[in-house]
Amino acid sequence: MKIAILGTAWPYRGGLAVYNERLARQFAAEGDNVTIYTFTLQYPSFLFPGKTQYSSEPAPSDLRIIRSLNSVNPFNWYKTGRAIKKLAPDILIIKFWLPFMAPSLGKVARMVRRNGKTRVVSILDNIIPHEHRPGDRLFGRYFTRSVDGFVAMSDSVLEDLNQFDTAKPRVFCRHPLYDNFGSKTSREESLKYLGLDPGQRYMLFFGLIRDYKGLDLMLKAYADSRFRKMDVKLIVAGEFYSGSEKYFEMEKQLGLEGLIVWKSDFVPDSEVRYYFGAADIIVQPYKSATQSGVTQIAYHFEKPMLVTDVGGLAEIVPDGKVGYVVQPDVQQIADALVDFFENDRQDQFTEGILSEKKQYAWSNMTRSVRKAAE
């Protein structure tokens, strides 16, 4: 088949780019002809909360990526729509994650569908965003009317979709493994690379830091006096997308100075494996969520997880088998993590991960996209 993907890819960075590029490789491995159409402008600089939108990694040599779409220029939307319409792919895939993108992505989808051949399938990260803004539902409704079918990666998103559409084909498929960050590295190699003390054990809070991800809950939980009797440190690795000052002030107020390893920058793809290699457990004390790419990186590197029972996180982290599912509550988070270290649960959970991760193959996602396009 001829497949087009419209969305984030190199030279942009982050989980969306990683996802689209990995999906393209899977389709290519199955014999399909794949083209990714990415942005010439993704976010205007004044709307982007991070330091840079761009990757420091080299361009992928095995992917056809065309920079085409300007998210805020309607004249450009027509140009991009005409180009993909002329290509006439069998399927156009659009990953939807933010209502801000609905006008540009929806307009292109509408134009492409007019060729009478292309089926447009949206893989939904969220249909209702974590951080609400005026116009979200209006934009969401515009986008859902622009496509032919949906793939949702959690039950909660599938349920949210019913608020916008109940008639079009929809398929449920778990978020596949992020297996494109390289092979596992040993604890020793990882700690050496990061300059960390091998005499300590480590919890890892990983990814872009937004308020809904609950870093404040994690800091309060880590202030539990029981941790002071253990050689356990917290690594916070990710760029701040909300104010950093409040977290550093909490660190002081809670008496945690010198106990937290801060890597307050975006972690390049080539370094991800070292952070996961150094960690004993991955912590995701989110206050809201749908699904999370961080859990899928943890599965790939076979690391136990603590998640909160919000959105679809509990669906993919069986409690007591691969880690813990707790409420977004400071005491419950602390109790679970103390249990992990005091009772040395790592081998037990790793065994569960080896069994559970088998269901997260990328071939499941390509099969789901094809089904949604029927």
Secondary structure per residue as TSV (DSSP state, phi and psi in degrees):
chain	resnum	aa	ss	phi	psi
A	1	M	-	360.0	159.4
A	2	K	E	-98.8	119.7
A	3	I	E	-117.2	133.6
A	4	A	E	-118.9	141.0
A	5	I	E	-120.2	126.0
A	6	L	E	-109.9	116.7
A	7	G	S	158.7	-163.0
A	8	T	-	-70.4	133.5
A	9	A	-	-159.4	175.5
A	10	W	T	-50.3	136.6
A	11	P	T	-89.3	10.8
A	12	Y	B	-82.0	158.9
A	13	R	-	-115.6	174.9
A	14	G	S	102.6	178.1
A	15	G	H	-62.6	-35.4
A	16	L	H	-63.7	-43.3
A	17	A	H	-65.5	-44.2
A	18	V	H	-58.3	-44.3
A	19	Y	H	-62.8	-52.5
A	20	N	H	-62.2	-39.5
A	21	E	H	-67.8	-40.1
A	22	R	H	-68.4	-37.4
A	23	L	H	-64.6	-41.6
A	24	A	H	-60.5	-40.9
A	25	R	H	-64.7	-35.7
A	26	Q	H	-67.5	-45.1
A	27	F	H	-60.1	-42.8
A	28	A	H	-62.0	-40.4
A	29	A	H	-64.0	-24.9
A	30	E	T	-89.9	5.2
A	31	G	T	97.4	6.8
A	32	D	-	-87.9	156.2
A	33	N	E	-95.3	115.3
A	34	V	E	-119.4	134.3
A	35	T	E	-128.9	132.4
A	36	I	E	-103.3	127.5
A	37	Y	E	-104.2	111.8
A	38	T	E	-110.2	-170.8
A	39	F	E	-86.8	147.5
A	40	T	E	-89.1	-31.0
A	41	L	E	-141.1	119.2
A	42	Q	S	-90.0	-63.6
A	43	Y	S	-120.4	136.0
A	44	P	-	-56.4	144.0
A	45	S	G	-57.8	-32.2
A	46	F	G	-74.4	-14.0
A	47	L	G	-98.2	-9.2
A	48	F	-	-91.7	123.1
A	49	P	-	-81.9	-14.6
A	50	G	S	-91.5	-172.6
A	51	K	S	-81.3	-38.7
A	52	T	-	-154.7	149.3
A	53	Q	S	-89.5	-7.6
A	54	Y	B	-103.0	147.8
A	55	S	-	-78.8	147.6
A	56	S	S	-96.1	0.1
A	57	E	S	-85.1	155.8
A	58	P	-	-68.0	158.5
A	59	A	-	-63.5	139.0
A	60	P	-	-62.9	129.7
A	61	S	T	-85.5	-11.8
A	62	D	T	-105.8	8.2
A	63	L	-	-124.9	145.7
A	64	R	-	-95.7	108.0
A	65	I	E	-120.5	125.2
A	66	I	E	-114.8	123.0
A	67	R	E	-81.0	119.9
A	68	S	E	-140.6	-41.0
A	69	L	E	-97.4	128.5
A	70	N	E	-102.9	116.4
A	71	S	T	-66.3	-17.4
A	72	V	T	-119.5	6.9
A	73	N	-	-113.6	100.8
A	74	P	H	-58.6	-33.0
A	75	F	H	-62.4	-37.2
A	76	N	H	-67.5	-33.5
A	77	W	H	-59.1	-39.6
A	78	Y	H	-64.9	-41.0
A	79	K	H	-62.6	-47.2
A	80	T	H	-65.0	-42.8
A	81	G	H	-60.0	-42.8
A	82	R	H	-64.0	-39.8
A	83	A	H	-64.3	-44.4
A	84	I	H	-73.9	-35.0
A	85	K	H	-60.1	-41.7
A	86	K	H	-68.1	-37.5
A	87	L	H	-60.8	-33.1
A	88	A	-	54.2	57.8
A	89	P	-	-67.4	157.0
A	90	D	S	-68.3	-39.3
A	91	I	E	-134.1	134.1
A	92	L	E	-108.2	123.3
A	93	I	E	-106.1	129.0
A	94	I	E	-127.2	119.1
A	95	K	E	-85.2	122.6
A	96	F	E	-107.6	128.4
A	97	W	-	-137.9	-13.9
A	98	L	-	-153.1	127.9
A	99	P	G	-56.8	-29.0
A	100	F	G	-53.8	-31.3
A	101	M	G	-85.6	-7.3
A	102	A	H	-59.9	-43.9
A	103	P	H	-59.7	-46.9
A	104	S	H	-70.7	-47.8
A	105	L	H	-66.9	-39.9
A	106	G	H	-67.3	-39.7
A	107	K	H	-65.0	-44.1
A	108	V	H	-61.9	-43.7
A	109	A	H	-59.7	-44.2
A	110	R	H	-59.8	-42.8
A	111	M	H	-66.4	-43.3
A	112	V	H	-64.8	-38.7
A	113	R	H	-63.0	-21.2
A	114	R	T	-70.0	-11.0
A	115	N	T	-74.3	-7.1
A	116	G	S	76.4	3.7
A	117	K	S	-120.8	-46.3
A	118	T	-	-75.5	132.9
A	119	R	E	-100.5	132.6
A	120	V	E	-103.4	122.8
A	121	V	E	-119.1	130.8
A	122	S	E	-106.6	127.2
A	123	I	E	-90.3	118.9
A	124	L	E	-95.1	115.6
A	125	D	S	-73.7	-53.5
A	126	N	-	-143.1	152.3
A	127	I	S	-113.4	-24.3
A	128	I	S	-116.0	117.4
A	129	P	-	-71.1	159.3
A	130	H	S	-67.8	-37.5
A	131	E	S	-112.0	108.7
A	132	H	-	-82.0	144.8
A	133	R	-	-140.1	156.5
A	134	P	T	-57.7	139.9
A	135	G	T	90.0	-3.3
A	136	D	H	-55.8	-47.9
A	137	R	H	-69.9	-36.9
A	138	L	H	-61.4	-46.1
A	139	F	H	-66.4	-40.7
A	140	G	H	-61.3	-40.2
A	141	R	H	-67.1	-40.0
A	142	Y	H	-61.0	-43.7
A	143	F	H	-68.3	-46.4
A	144	T	H	-62.7	-27.1
A	145	R	T	-77.1	-7.1
A	146	S	T	-94.1	-8.1
A	147	V	-	-122.8	168.2
A	148	D	S	-99.8	-24.3
A	149	G	E	-162.6	166.7
A	150	F	E	-133.2	149.0
A	151	V	E	-121.9	120.3
A	152	A	E	-107.2	142.3
A	153	M	S	-103.3	5.0
A	154	S	S	-152.5	155.1
A	155	D	H	-61.4	-34.6
A	156	S	H	-66.6	-38.3
A	157	V	H	-69.7	-38.8
A	158	L	H	-60.1	-39.6
A	159	E	H	-68.8	-42.1
A	160	D	H	-60.8	-34.8
A	161	L	H	-58.8	-30.3
A	162	N	T	-61.7	-20.1
A	163	Q	T	-74.4	-13.6
A	164	F	T	-118.5	-31.1
A	165	D	-	-157.1	137.5
A	166	T	S	-126.0	-0.4
A	167	A	S	-105.9	-34.5
A	168	K	S	-76.3	155.6
A	169	P	-	-57.0	139.5
A	170	R	E	-141.6	142.7
A	171	V	E	-128.4	139.7
A	172	F	E	-97.4	127.9
A	173	C	-	-147.2	127.4
A	174	R	-	-60.5	150.3
A	175	H	-	-58.9	123.3
A	176	P	-	-68.4	167.7
A	177	L	-	-64.6	139.7
A	178	Y	-	-85.5	90.4
A	179	D	-	-105.1	18.0
A	180	N	-	-107.6	20.7
A	181	F	S	-102.9	17.8
A	182	G	-	93.2	175.7
A	183	S	S	-80.9	166.5
A	184	K	-	-62.0	143.7
A	185	T	-	-112.9	152.5
A	186	S	-	-68.5	158.8
A	187	R	H	-57.4	-43.1
A	188	E	H	-62.7	-47.4
A	189	E	H	-64.3	-40.7
A	190	S	H	-64.9	-46.4
A	191	L	H	-64.1	-37.9
A	192	K	H	-65.1	-43.9
A	193	Y	H	-61.5	-39.8
A	194	L	H	-88.4	-5.5
A	195	G	T	70.0	36.8
A	196	L	-	-105.6	155.3
A	197	D	-	-74.2	118.7
A	198	P	T	-68.3	-11.2
A	199	G	T	-80.7	-6.8
A	200	Q	S	-102.9	159.7
A	201	R	E	-109.8	156.9
A	202	Y	E	-134.5	137.3
A	203	M	E	-102.8	143.0
A	204	L	E	-121.1	121.4
A	205	F	E	-102.7	114.5
A	206	F	E	-125.0	141.8
A	207	G	S	114.7	171.9
A	208	L	-	-55.9	135.8
A	209	I	B	-97.3	108.9
A	210	R	-	-120.7	158.8
A	211	D	G	-57.9	-38.1
A	212	Y	G	-69.8	-11.0
A	213	K	G	-84.0	-3.2
A	214	G	-	73.8	28.8
A	215	L	H	-60.1	-32.7
A	216	D	H	-61.7	-38.9
A	217	L	H	-64.1	-39.2
A	218	M	H	-66.7	-41.0
A	219	L	H	-63.6	-42.3
A	220	K	H	-65.6	-38.8
A	221	A	H	-65.5	-40.1
A	222	Y	H	-69.8	-18.9
A	223	A	T	-74.8	-6.9
A	224	D	S	-54.9	131.8
A	225	S	G	-61.8	-22.2
A	226	R	G	-64.0	-29.7
A	227	F	G	-69.0	-24.9
A	228	R	G	-70.0	-16.3
A	229	K	G	-91.7	-0.1
A	230	M	T	-117.4	155.7
A	231	D	T	-90.3	68.3
A	232	V	E	-124.8	127.1
A	233	K	E	-118.1	159.4
A	234	L	E	-107.9	125.7
A	235	I	E	-99.3	127.3
A	236	V	E	-113.9	108.4
A	237	A	E	-121.6	105.3
A	238	G	S	164.9	157.4
A	239	E	-	-82.7	140.4
A	240	F	B	-73.9	122.7
A	241	Y	S	-105.6	3.3
A	242	S	S	-138.9	168.2
A	243	G	-	-52.3	130.4
A	244	S	S	-83.5	-22.8
A	245	E	H	-59.3	-39.2
A	246	K	H	-64.9	-33.0
A	247	Y	H	-74.2	-38.6
A	248	F	H	-69.1	-32.8
A	249	E	H	-68.3	-40.4
A	250	M	H	-61.0	-40.3
A	251	E	H	-56.0	-42.2
A	252	K	H	-69.4	-48.4
A	253	Q	H	-63.0	-31.9
A	254	L	T	-90.4	0.8
A	255	G	T	70.1	35.7
A	256	L	-	-105.2	6.9
A	257	E	T	-60.6	132.3
A	258	G	T	87.2	-6.8
A	259	L	T	-104.5	-11.7
A	260	I	E	-111.4	134.1
A	261	V	E	-96.5	109.0
A	262	W	E	-95.0	126.1
A	263	K	E	-122.6	80.6
A	264	S	-	-87.4	45.9
A	265	D	S	-138.3	162.5
A	266	F	-	-63.9	132.9
A	267	V	-	-88.5	117.3
A	268	P	-	-60.5	151.9
A	269	D	G	-53.8	-37.3
A	270	S	G	-70.4	-13.2
A	271	E	G	-105.9	-7.6
A	272	V	H	-56.2	-43.1
A	273	R	H	-62.1	-27.7
A	274	Y	H	-72.8	-37.3
A	275	Y	H	-67.2	-41.9
A	276	F	H	-73.1	-32.2
A	277	G	H	-65.8	-31.2
A	278	A	H	-80.6	-22.4
A	279	A	-	-84.0	144.6
A	280	D	S	-88.1	-34.2
A	281	I	E	-150.1	145.8
A	282	I	E	-101.2	129.9
A	283	V	E	-111.6	129.4
A	284	Q	E	-132.5	79.9
A	285	P	-	-85.2	49.1
A	286	Y	-	-63.6	147.5
A	287	K	S	-91.2	-24.5
A	288	S	S	-151.5	156.2
A	289	A	-	-170.4	165.3
A	290	T	S	-113.5	-79.6
A	291	Q	-	-128.8	-178.8
A	292	S	-	-145.7	132.1
A	293	G	H	-67.2	-24.2
A	294	V	H	-64.2	-38.8
A	295	T	H	-62.2	-34.8
A	296	Q	H	-75.8	-26.7
A	297	I	H	-70.5	-41.4
A	298	A	H	-61.9	-41.0
A	299	Y	H	-60.6	-44.3
A	300	H	H	-59.6	-44.2
A	301	F	T	-88.7	4.8
A	302	E	T	58.4	53.5
A	303	K	-	-114.2	132.5
A	304	P	-	-59.0	155.8
A	305	M	E	-134.1	149.5
A	306	L	E	-116.3	123.8
A	307	V	E	-128.5	163.6
A	308	T	E	-99.3	156.3
A	309	D	S	-83.7	68.9
A	310	V	S	-130.8	147.5
A	311	G	T	54.8	-132.8
A	312	G	T	-101.9	10.8
A	313	L	H	-63.3	-41.9
A	314	A	H	-66.0	-21.5
A	315	E	H	-67.4	-29.7
A	316	I	H	-111.0	-1.3
A	317	V	S	-125.3	84.3
A	318	P	-	-58.7	122.0
A	319	D	B	-63.4	129.7
A	320	G	T	84.5	-8.5
A	321	K	T	-105.4	-48.2
A	322	V	T	-117.4	-0.7
A	323	G	E	161.6	-145.9
A	324	Y	E	-124.4	142.6
A	325	V	E	-118.1	119.3
A	326	V	E	-130.4	168.4
A	327	Q	-	-73.7	156.1
A	328	P	S	-71.4	67.3
A	329	D	-	-131.0	131.0
A	330	V	H	-56.8	-45.3
A	331	Q	H	-66.1	-43.0
A	332	Q	H	-65.3	-38.6
A	333	I	H	-62.6	-47.9
A	334	A	H	-62.0	-45.1
A	335	D	H	-60.5	-43.5
A	336	A	H	-64.8	-43.7
A	337	L	H	-69.3	-37.0
A	338	V	H	-62.3	-42.6
A	339	D	H	-58.9	-42.2
A	340	F	H	-58.3	-47.1
A	341	F	H	-80.5	-39.7
A	342	E	H	-66.7	-36.1
A	343	N	T	-105.3	8.6
A	344	D	T	49.6	61.8
A	345	R	-	-83.2	-0.8
A	346	Q	H	-58.7	-48.6
A	347	D	H	-63.9	-39.5
A	348	Q	H	-59.5	-47.5
A	349	F	H	-72.4	-35.4
A	350	T	H	-61.5	-39.1
A	351	E	H	-61.0	-41.3
A	352	G	H	-65.6	-38.3
A	353	I	H	-62.3	-43.2
A	354	L	H	-58.6	-34.3
A	355	S	H	-77.5	-44.7
A	356	E	H	-71.6	-34.2
A	357	K	G	-67.2	-15.8
A	358	K	G	-63.7	-23.0
A	359	Q	G	-83.5	-0.1
A	360	Y	-	-107.8	40.7
A	361	A	-	-75.5	146.2
A	362	W	H	-67.4	-24.9
A	363	S	H	-63.3	-27.4
A	364	N	H	-64.7	-37.4
A	365	M	H	-72.2	-44.4
A	366	T	H	-63.2	-38.8
A	367	R	H	-63.3	-38.7
A	368	S	H	-68.0	-39.7
A	369	V	H	-62.2	-43.8
A	370	R	H	-62.6	-39.6
A	371	K	H	-66.1	-42.1
A	372	A	H	-65.8	-22.4
A	373	A	T	-86.6	-7.4
A	374	E	-	-67.3	360.0
